[in-house]
Amino acid sequence: MSPWRISGLFRHDGLFVIPAWLNHQPFKLLFDPGSVYSMIKPSVATLLNLHVIGSRRILQGAYFPVDCPVYQLDSF
């Protein structure tokens, strides 16, 4: 397989889910090739014992700004 191909699974709703490792722990992530940011749920941040290192204002949903916490992963 080419190193540029992504292995994953298309779900019934058309979403593409891929296996990934965050801080050396396995997870299944939604892959969006048009996304500007990588995001995780707060429960995953807690599970990985991540600490907020800052905040970033992004446009979300109906194009209104939302302040989001920023975390730093050791590995992705």
Secondary structure, 3 states (H helix, E strand, C coil): CCCCCCCCEECCCCCEEEEEEECCEEEEEEECCCCCCCCCCHHHHHHCCCCCCEEEEEEECCCEEEEEEECCCCCC
